[in-house]
Amino acid sequence: MKNLFGNIKGDAFGGITAGIVALPLALAFGVSSGLGPSAGIYGAIFISFFAALFGGTNTQISGPTAPMTAVSMVVIASIIAANNGSLEKALPAILTVFLFAGLLQIGFGILGLGKYIRYIPYPVVSGFMTAIGVIILITQILPAIGYYPKEDKAFVEEFQPNVEEVVITRYLNNTKDTKENGILNLSDYEASVNHGKSLTESQRFDESKTIAGKNSSGVLGTIKVLPRALKDINWLELILALSTVFIIYGFKRITTKVPSTLVALVVMTAIAIGFGLDYISIPEIPAGLPEFKSEIFTGFSLGSLTPYFFTALTLALLGSIDSLLTSVVADNMTKTKHKPNKELVGQGIGNSIASLFGGIPGAGATIRTVVNINSGGKTKLSGMIAGVLLFIILLALAPLASKIPAAVLAGILITVGIGVIDYKGLKAIPSLPKDLNIGPLKLSSEVLIMIVVLVLSSLWDLVYAVGIGLVLASLFFMKKIGDITSNKSVIKPLHEKPWADESGVPSTLKEEVVIKHIEGPLFFGSTSGFQHLAKQIPMTAKTVVIRMEKLTYMDQSGLYAMEDVLFDLRKQDVKILMTGILKQPKLLMERIDIIPDLIPTEYIFKDFETCLNWIKENVKDEY
């Protein structure tokens, strides 16, 4: 406790400044997520306080971030669509996914996985971060020009012909889920058709709005409706958004001591309210204390959560990476060292508690952490003060905050999208080595991974894009290691650069004896070169010595490649001698009876000197 309050003045300044910076971003991320501004500020309050209290980085300021919000937005939209477009019905499942992600982070920390996060390849992270920027930029175009697809009556009515099909399919799926055997009969199909035909005009329109919202969400959805939106621009909203962007970038040139996002938020909101402009405001922020969402437990269904397991895992991994990268930045600035596993536990606790009160998940926020350190923050108290400040603002200013123009938050998010793009990775593209041949094209494997993750994340699915990126990165890495290993593992006849202890081999036996050196691991990436051994043995050779002293590891692919080679050599009536077999390869060879079936134990030597004595006694000069 003494250390916690040893820098109370600096921590107070740091926490208050970081909290002020976090306010407009929390509101913007909440609106962008689809849960509303209150979800953003609730997330900022609880994550900032509890991640600081239980975390392993003293100066870290946590809360909703662009990457976490982008993934959350996908989760929220998909679960709402699966619940007939009703946020109220979808909310328990949404918050359960967020809670599960937080619990997974706690599990990562307890299991000590924090030190392994750094092994995620940079091209995957770079492509993902750039995709987040692209997603934010494109999806904020519509609110920036004041176009909301679900409010466009003509657009919504285009989906009227699809209503019955969607309603009937949903009715059948629900009916199937309620049956013990899951088998539908004719009466079920008749009931579903009657249900579809019995919809009122109001119900049809509501269903059309849900379908319209689903078809206009995300990057592809925005691109589809953009031509229609550009014909119906709300110029007031566009001016508010562009003015916000202008203030954010312009005010930074004047001073960086006052957060430019907060200046833009206050100035543009004051102008909109003061001049009585007819603008679109953000959803209302409930006044008073955040409510505990007991429906997470009362409405819990394992079946509703199962399809989103990998999404929760992605949120947990992304939050962990985001936080630990920020921790490294904090270490560099403060000359301290964070505790990665404790940090993951703290982030998990913060995200878990935030979900229980309807907050969106978050992570360590680099900009807010830097602001905290530069303002004097040194201990965990600074992050806790930032959370308390946001809580006070929520209680005191919720009615006023509900009057903020939606276009202003869209402008703030546009600058966030521009800032989150990985320009460092993009600038490096021309200079990266082209190590991959695809037909006549020569490409860089790292650039290919980056582009694949970027395109798939932007246009398809963030979760699968990262998974595919990791698989590609692993495959390319294994190929490179396999090529390097294979190049080192070559046939070395007696007269070609023998090892130092091979000088005692009689020169008269150079035609009869071939020595093979295996260096490094023999695994699936390096077996191709080894498999040519039998074909490259001279016709005069009657004895092959395979030196195993430097064969450090053998996997199953390497084991069977070894078996094939030895079998081919035996067919050529060649004696095979082995020296210096290490424990792991020898154990594998014994398990499938390479030893003693293909190589009798008397042909296995502890060292080359013993093997050489056997050669001198048993191999005769025939050529």
C-alpha positions in Angstrom: 0.0 0.0 0.0 2.9 2.3 0.7 4.2 1.9 -2.9 0.7 2.4 -4.2 0.3 5.9 -2.6 4.0 6.9 -3.0 3.3 9.0 -6.1 -0.2 10.1 -5.4 0.1 13.5 -7.1 1.7 12.2 -10.3 -0.8 9.3 -10.4 -3.7 11.6 -9.9 -2.6 13.8 -12.9 -1.8 10.8 -15.0 -5.1 9.1 -14.2 -7.3 12.2 -14.7 -5.6 13.0 -18.1 -5.8 9.4 -19.3 -9.5 9.3 -18.2 -10.3 12.5 -20.2 -8.6 11.0 -23.3 -10.5 7.8 -22.9 -14.0 9.4 -22.6 -14.6 10.3 -26.3 -13.0 7.1 -27.5 -15.2 5.0 -25.1 -18.3 6.6 -26.3 -17.3 6.2 -30.0 -16.3 2.5 -29.6 -19.6 1.8 -27.8 -21.7 3.3 -30.6 -19.5 1.5 -33.2 -19.9 -1.8 -31.5 -23.7 -1.8 -31.8 -24.4 -1.8 -28.1 -24.5 1.9 -27.7 -22.3 4.6 -25.9 -23.2 3.3 -22.5 -21.5 -0.1 -23.3 -18.3 1.7 -24.2 -18.1 3.9 -21.1 -19.1 0.9 -18.8 -16.3 -1.1 -20.4 -13.8 1.8 -19.9 -14.8 2.2 -16.3 -14.5 -1.4 -15.2 -11.6 -2.6 -17.3 -9.5 0.5 -16.4 -10.1 0.0 -12.7 -9.8 -3.7 -12.3 -7.1 -4.4 -14.9 -5.0 -1.8 -13.1 -5.7 -3.2 -9.7 -5.0 -6.9 -10.6 -2.6 -6.4 -13.6 1.1 -6.7 -13.9 1.9 -3.4 -15.6 1.9 -0.5 -13.1 1.3 2.3 -15.6 -1.1 0.6 -18.0 -4.4 2.3 -18.8 -6.9 -0.2 -20.2 -10.3 0.1 -21.9 -12.1 -0.5 -25.2 -9.7 -0.4 -28.2 -10.1 -0.4 -31.9 -9.1 -4.0 -32.5 -11.3 -5.3 -29.7 -14.2 -3.2 -30.8 -13.9 -4.4 -34.4 -14.2 -8.0 -33.4 -16.9 -7.2 -30.8 -18.9 -5.5 -33.6 -18.9 -8.7 -35.6 -19.9 -10.8 -32.6 -22.8 -8.4 -31.7 -24.1 -8.2 -35.3 -24.1 -11.9 -35.8 -25.9 -12.7 -32.5 -28.5 -10.0 -33.1 -29.2 -11.4 -36.6 -29.6 -14.8 -35.0 -32.2 -13.4 -32.6 -34.6 -11.9 -35.1 -32.8 -8.5 -35.0 -33.7 -8.1 -31.3 -30.9 -6.7 -29.2 -32.8 -7.4 -26.0 -33.0 -11.2 -26.9 -29.4 -11.3 -28.1 -27.8 -9.4 -25.2 -27.4 -12.4 -22.8 -25.6 -14.4 -25.4 -23.4 -11.4 -26.4 -22.4 -10.7 -22.9 -21.8 -14.4 -22.2 -19.3 -14.4 -25.1 -17.5 -11.4 -23.6 -17.5 -13.0 -20.1 -16.1 -16.2 -21.6 -13.3 -14.2 -23.4 -12.4 -12.6 -20.0 -12.3 -16.0 -18.3 -10.1 -17.4 -21.0 -7.6 -14.5 -20.5 -7.5 -15.3 -16.8 -6.8 -18.9 -17.7 -4.0 -17.8 -20.1 -2.4 -16.0 -17.2 -2.8 -18.8 -14.7 -1.3 -21.3 -17.2 1.6 -19.0 -17.8 0.9 -18.4 -21.5 1.9 -14.8 -21.4 5.4 -15.4 -22.5 4.2 -17.2 -25.7 2.1 -14.4 -27.1 5.2 -12.8 -28.6 5.6 -15.7 -31.0 2.7 -14.6 -33.1 4.3 -13.6 -36.5 4.5 -9.9 -37.3 2.9 -10.2 -40.8 -0.3 -11.7 -39.2 -0.4 -8.9 -36.6 0.4 -6.2 -39.3 -2.3 -7.5 -41.7 -4.8 -7.7 -38.9 -4.2 -4.2 -37.6 -4.4 -2.7 -41.0 -7.6 -4.6 -41.6 -9.0 -3.1 -38.4 -8.2 0.4 -39.7 -9.9 -0.4 -43.1 -13.0 -1.8 -41.3 -13.4 1.2 -39.1 -12.8 3.7 -42.0 -15.3 2.0 -44.3 -18.0 1.3 -41.7 -17.9 4.9 -40.5 -18.7 6.4 -43.9 -22.4 5.9 -43.5 -22.8 7.6 -40.1 -20.5 10.3 -41.2 -22.8 11.2 -44.1 -25.9 10.7 -42.0 -27.2 7.6 -43.8 -28.7 4.8 -41.8 -30.0 1.9 -44.0 -32.6 0.7 -41.5 -34.2 4.2 -41.6 -34.3 4.2 -45.4 -37.9 3.0 -46.1 -37.3 2.4 -49.8 -34.2 0.3 -49.1 -36.0 -1.7 -46.3 -39.0 -2.5 -48.6 -36.6 -4.1 -51.1 -36.3 -7.0 -48.7 -40.1 -7.6 -48.3 -40.1 -10.6 -50.7 -37.5 -12.3 -48.5 -39.4 -12.0 -45.3 -41.6 -15.2 -45.6 -38.6 -17.3 -46.5 -36.5 -16.0 -43.5 -39.4 -16.3 -41.1 -40.4 -19.8 -42.2 -36.7 -21.0 -42.0 -36.4 -19.6 -38.5 -39.6 -21.1 -37.4 -38.5 -24.6 -38.6 -35.1 -24.3 -36.9 -36.8 -23.3 -33.6 -39.2 -26.1 -33.9 -36.4 -28.6 -34.7 -34.5 -27.4 -31.6 -37.5 -28.1 -29.3 -37.9 -31.7 -30.5 -36.1 -34.5 -28.7 -35.3 -36.4 -31.9 -34.8 -33.2 -34.0 -37.0 -34.6 -36.8 -39.7 -32.5 -38.5 -42.9 -33.8 -39.9 -45.4 -32.5 -42.4 -47.5 -30.7 -39.9 -44.4 -28.7 -38.8 -43.9 -27.5 -42.4 -47.6 -26.6 -42.7 -47.4 -24.7 -39.5 -44.3 -22.8 -40.6 -46.0 -21.7 -43.8 -49.1 -20.6 -42.0 -46.9 -18.7 -39.5 -45.2 -16.9 -42.4 -48.4 -15.9 -44.0 -50.0 -14.7 -40.8 -47.5 -11.8 -40.3 -49.0 -8.3 -40.1 -47.7 -5.5 -42.2 -45.9 -4.0 -39.2 -44.2 -7.3 -38.5 -43.2 -7.7 -42.1 -41.7 -4.3 -42.1 -39.8 -5.0 -38.9 -38.5 -8.2 -40.4 -37.4 -6.3 -43.5 -35.5 -3.8 -41.3 -33.6 -6.7 -39.7 -32.7 -8.2 -43.1 -31.7 -4.8 -44.4 -29.5 -4.1 -41.4 -27.8 -7.5 -41.8 -27.2 -6.9 -45.6 -25.7 -3.4 -45.0 -23.4 -4.3 -42.1 -19.7 -4.7 -42.3 -17.3 -3.7 -45.1 -19.1 -5.5 -47.9 -22.5 -4.3 -46.7 -21.3 -0.7 -46.6 -19.9 -1.0 -50.1 -23.2 -2.4 -51.3 -25.3 0.5 -50.0 -22.8 3.2 -50.6 -24.1 4.3 -54.1 -27.6 4.7 -52.5 -26.1 6.6 -49.5 -24.1 9.0 -51.7 -27.4 10.0 -53.4 -28.9 10.9 -50.1 -26.1 12.7 -48.2 -27.1 14.6 -45.1 -24.7 17.5 -45.5 -25.0 18.7 -41.9 -23.8 15.3 -40.6 -21.0 15.3 -43.1 -19.9 18.8 -42.1 -20.0 17.8 -38.4 -17.9 14.7 -39.1 -15.3 16.5 -41.3 -15.0 19.4 -38.8 -14.3 16.9 -36.0 -11.5 15.3 -38.1 -10.1 18.8 -38.9 -10.1 19.8 -35.2 -8.5 16.5 -34.1 -5.6 16.9 -36.5 -5.4 20.7 -36.4 -5.4 21.1 -32.6 -2.4 18.7 -32.3 -0.3 21.3 -34.1 -1.2 23.8 -31.5 -0.6 21.7 -28.4 -0.6 18.0 -27.3 -1.1 18.8 -23.6 -4.9 18.8 -24.1 -6.4 15.8 -25.9 -7.5 16.9 -29.3 -10.3 14.2 -29.4 -11.9 15.7 -26.3 -11.5 19.3 -27.7 -13.3 18.2 -30.9 -16.0 16.4 -29.0 -16.7 19.4 -26.7 -16.5 22.1 -29.4 -18.6 20.3 -32.0 -21.2 19.2 -29.5 -21.4 22.8 -28.1 -21.9 24.2 -31.7 -24.6 21.6 -32.5 -26.5 22.3 -29.3 -25.9 26.1 -29.2 -27.0 26.7 -32.7 -30.0 24.4 -32.4 -28.9 22.3 -35.3 -31.1 19.5 -36.5 -28.6 16.7 -36.1 -28.7 13.0 -35.3 -27.7 12.3 -31.7 -26.2 9.2 -30.2 -28.4 6.7 -28.4 -29.4 7.8 -24.9 -27.0 7.0 -22.0 -28.9 5.7 -19.0 -28.4 7.9 -15.9 -27.4 6.3 -12.6 -25.4 3.3 -11.7 -24.7 0.5 -14.2 -27.0 -2.5 -13.8 -25.9 -6.0 -13.1 -26.9 -8.1 -16.1 -28.3 -11.2 -14.3 -29.7 -12.5 -17.6 -26.2 -13.7 -18.4 -26.8 -16.5 -15.9 -30.6 -16.8 -16.0 -30.7 -16.9 -19.8 -27.5 -18.9 -20.2 -27.6 -21.7 -22.8 -24.5 -23.7 -23.7 -25.9 -24.3 -27.2 -26.2 -20.5 -27.9 -22.5 -20.1 -26.8 -20.9 -23.0 -28.7 -20.9 -21.4 -32.2 -19.0 -18.4 -30.7 -16.3 -20.3 -28.9 -13.6 -19.4 -31.4 -14.8 -15.8 -31.5 -14.4 -15.7 -27.7 -11.0 -17.3 -28.0 -10.0 -14.7 -30.7 -11.2 -11.8 -28.4 -9.1 -13.3 -25.5 -6.0 -13.7 -27.7 -6.4 -10.3 -29.3 -6.9 -8.6 -25.9 -3.8 -10.4 -24.6 -1.6 -9.4 -27.5 -2.9 -5.8 -27.5 -2.3 -5.5 -23.8 1.2 -7.1 -23.7 2.4 -5.0 -26.6 1.3 -1.9 -24.7 3.1 -3.3 -21.6 6.3 -3.4 -23.6 5.9 0.2 -24.6 5.3 1.1 -21.0 8.5 -0.8 -20.0 10.6 1.1 -22.5 9.3 4.4 -21.2 9.6 3.7 -17.5 12.6 1.4 -17.5 10.6 -1.2 -15.6 9.6 -4.8 -16.4 6.0 -5.9 -16.5 4.7 -9.3 -15.3 3.0 -10.8 -18.4 0.9 -13.5 -16.8 -0.3 -11.3 -14.0 -1.2 -8.7 -16.7 -3.4 -11.3 -18.5 -5.1 -12.2 -15.2 -5.8 -8.5 -14.6 -7.1 -7.9 -18.1 -9.3 -11.0 -17.9 -10.8 -9.9 -14.6 -11.5 -6.4 -16.0 -13.2 -7.8 -19.1 -15.2 -10.3 -17.1 -16.5 -7.7 -14.7 -17.3 -5.3 -17.5 -19.4 -7.9 -19.3 -21.4 -8.5 -16.1 -22.5 -4.8 -16.3 -23.1 -4.6 -20.1 -19.7 -3.2 -21.1 -17.8 -4.1 -24.3 -14.4 -5.8 -23.9 -11.1 -4.0 -24.1 -7.3 -4.2 -23.6 -4.3 -2.1 -22.7 -4.5 1.1 -24.7 -1.1 2.4 -25.9 -2.0 6.1 -26.4 -3.8 6.3 -23.0 -0.9 4.5 -21.3 1.7 6.9 -22.9 -0.4 9.9 -21.8 -0.6 8.5 -18.3 3.2 8.1 -18.1 4.0 11.5 -19.6 1.5 13.1 -17.1 3.3 11.6 -14.1 1.6 8.2 -13.6 3.9 5.6 -12.0 1.7 3.1 -10.1 -1.5 1.1 -10.5 -3.3 4.0 -8.7 -3.2 6.0 -12.0 -5.3 3.4 -13.9 -7.7 3.1 -11.0 -8.2 6.9 -10.9 -8.9 6.9 -14.6 -11.7 4.4 -14.1 -13.1 6.4 -11.1 -13.1 9.6 -13.1 -15.1 8.0 -15.9 -17.6 6.7 -13.4 -18.1 10.2 -11.9 -18.5 11.6 -15.4 -21.1 8.9 -16.1 -23.1 9.8 -13.0 -22.9 13.6 -13.5 -23.0 14.1 -17.2 -25.0 11.2 -18.7 -27.9 13.4 -19.9 -25.6 15.9 -21.5 -23.5 13.2 -23.1 -26.6 11.8 -24.7 -26.8 14.9 -26.8 -23.5 14.3 -28.6 -23.9 14.2 -32.4 -23.4 10.7 -33.9 -21.4 12.3 -36.7 -18.9 13.7 -34.3 -18.2 10.2 -32.9 -18.0 8.9 -36.5 -15.3 11.6 -37.1 -13.4 10.5 -34.0 -13.5 6.9 -35.2 -12.3 7.9 -38.7 -9.1 9.3 -37.1 -8.8 6.2 -35.0 -9.0 4.0 -38.1 -6.3 6.1 -39.8 -4.1 5.8 -36.8 -4.4 2.0 -36.2 -3.2 1.1 -39.8 0.3 -0.4 -39.6 2.1 2.0 -41.9 5.5 0.5 -40.8 4.5 -2.9 -42.2 3.1 -1.4 -45.4 6.2 0.7 -46.1 8.4 -2.4 -45.7 6.6 -4.3 -48.5 9.0 -3.3 -51.3 12.1 -4.1 -49.3 11.1 -7.6 -48.1 13.0 -10.5 -49.8 11.0 -12.4 -52.5 11.5 -15.9 -51.3 8.4 -17.5 -52.8 7.8 -18.7 -56.4 4.2 -18.9 -57.6 4.4 -19.9 -61.3 6.3 -17.0 -63.0 5.7 -14.7 -60.1 8.2 -14.1 -57.3 6.7 -12.9 -54.0 7.6 -12.3 -50.4 6.0 -14.9 -48.2 5.6 -12.3 -45.4 3.9 -9.9 -47.8 1.6 -12.7 -49.0 0.6 -13.5 -45.4 0.0 -9.8 -44.6 -2.2 -9.3 -47.7 -4.1 -12.6 -47.1 -4.9 -11.6 -43.5 -5.7 -8.0 -44.5 -8.1 -9.0 -47.3 -9.8 -11.9 -45.5 -10.2 -9.8 -42.3 -11.7 -6.9 -44.2 -14.1 -8.8 -46.5 -14.8 -12.1 -44.8 -14.1 -13.0 -41.2 -11.6 -11.7 -38.6 -11.4 -15.0 -36.7 -10.8 -17.2 -39.7 -8.4 -14.7 -41.3 -6.1 -14.8 -38.3 -6.3 -18.6 -38.2 -5.4 -18.9 -41.9 -2.6 -16.3 -41.5 -1.1 -18.3 -38.6 -1.3 -21.6 -40.6 0.4 -19.9 -43.7 3.1 -18.4 -41.5 3.8 -21.8 -39.8 3.9 -23.6 -43.2 6.3 -21.0 -44.7 8.5 -21.1 -41.6 8.7 -24.9 -41.6 9.6 -24.9 -45.3 12.4 -22.4 -44.7 13.7 -24.4 -41.8 13.4 -27.6 -43.8 15.3 -26.2 -46.7 18.1 -24.9 -44.4 18.3 -28.3 -42.6 18.2 -30.2 -45.9 21.0 -28.2 -47.3 23.2 -29.1 -44.3 22.3 -32.8 -44.4 24.2 -34.1 -47.5 26.2 -37.2 -48.5 29.8 -36.8 -47.8 32.0 -39.5 -49.4 35.3 -40.3 -47.7 37.4 -38.0 -49.9 35.2 -34.9 -49.4 35.8 -32.9 -46.3 35.8 -35.7 -43.7 35.3 -34.8 -40.1 38.5 -34.5 -38.0 38.2 -38.0 -36.5 37.9 -39.7 -39.9 41.5 -39.1 -40.9 42.3 -42.6 -39.7 40.2 -44.4 -42.3 42.6 -46.2 -44.7 42.8 -44.5 -48.1 42.6 -47.9 -49.7 39.0 -48.2 -48.6 37.7 -45.0 -50.2 35.8 -47.0 -52.9 34.3 -49.5 -50.5 33.2 -47.1 -47.7 30.8 -44.1 -47.9 30.2 -41.9 -44.9 26.9 -40.1 -44.4 26.8 -37.1 -42.0 23.4 -36.1 -40.6 23.4 -32.7 -39.1 20.4 -31.1 -37.3 16.9 -32.5 -37.0 15.5 -35.1 -39.5 11.8 -34.0 -39.7 9.1 -33.7 -42.3 10.7 -30.6 -43.8 14.1 -32.2 -44.4 13.3 -35.7 -45.5 13.4 -35.2 -49.2 17.2 -34.7 -49.4 17.8 -37.7 -47.1 15.6 -40.0 -49.2 18.0 -39.7 -52.1 20.8 -41.4 -50.1 20.3 -44.9 -51.5 20.3 -43.7 -55.1 23.6 -41.8 -54.6 25.7 -44.7 -53.2 28.4 -45.7 -55.6 28.2 -49.3 -57.0 31.6 -50.1 -55.5 30.5 -49.2 -51.9 29.7 -52.2 -49.7 29.6 -50.4 -46.4 27.7 -47.1 -45.5 28.5 -45.4 -42.2 25.7 -43.1 -41.0 27.0 -40.7 -38.4 24.2 -39.8 -36.1 26.1 -37.7 -33.4 24.6 -34.5 -34.7 21.1 -35.8 -35.4 19.4 -33.8 -32.6 15.8 -34.8 -33.2 13.7 -37.1 -35.4 10.0 -36.9 -36.0 7.7 -39.6 -37.4 8.2 -38.4 -41.0 12.0 -38.6 -40.5 11.7 -42.0 -38.9 9.8 -43.5 -41.9 12.2 -41.8 -44.3 15.1 -43.4 -42.5 13.3 -46.8 -42.6 12.8 -46.5 -46.4 16.4 -45.6 -47.0 17.8 -48.4 -44.9 15.5 -50.9 -46.6 16.7 -49.8 -50.1 20.3 -50.1 -49.0 19.7 -53.6 -47.6 18.3 -54.6 -51.0 21.5 -53.4 -52.6 23.4 -55.8 -50.2 25.0 -52.8 -48.4 26.1 -53.1 -44.8 24.9 -50.1 -42.7 26.8 -49.0 -39.7 25.6 -46.2 -37.3 27.6 -44.2 -34.8 26.7 -42.0 -31.9 22.9 -42.4 -32.0 21.3 -40.0 -29.4 18.6 -41.2 -27.1 15.5 -39.8 -28.8 16.2 -41.1 -32.4 17.3 -44.4 -31.0 14.1 -44.9 -29.0 12.0 -44.2 -32.1 14.0 -46.6 -34.2 13.7 -49.4 -31.6 9.9 -48.9 -31.4 9.3 -49.8 -35.0 12.1 -52.4 -35.0 14.6 -50.6 -37.4 16.9 -51.7 -34.6 17.5 -54.7 -34.7 15.6 -55.8 -37.9 17.3 -53.5 -40.4 20.4 -52.7 -38.4 21.6 -55.4 -36.0 22.8 -54.1 -32.7 26.4 -55.2 -33.5 26.4 -52.6 -36.3 25.6 -49.8 -33.9 28.7 -48.1 -32.4 28.9 -45.7 -29.5 31.6 -43.6 -31.3 33.3 -43.4 -34.6 36.6 -44.7 -33.3 35.0 -48.1 -32.4 33.3 -48.1 -35.8 36.7 -47.4 -37.5 38.3 -50.4 -35.8 35.4 -52.6 -37.1 35.9 -51.3 -40.6 39.7 -52.0 -40.5 39.0 -55.6 -39.4 36.0 -56.4 -41.6 36.1 -54.4 -44.8 38.5 -55.6 -47.5 40.0 -53.5 -50.4 38.4 -54.9 -53.5 38.9 -52.0 -56.0 
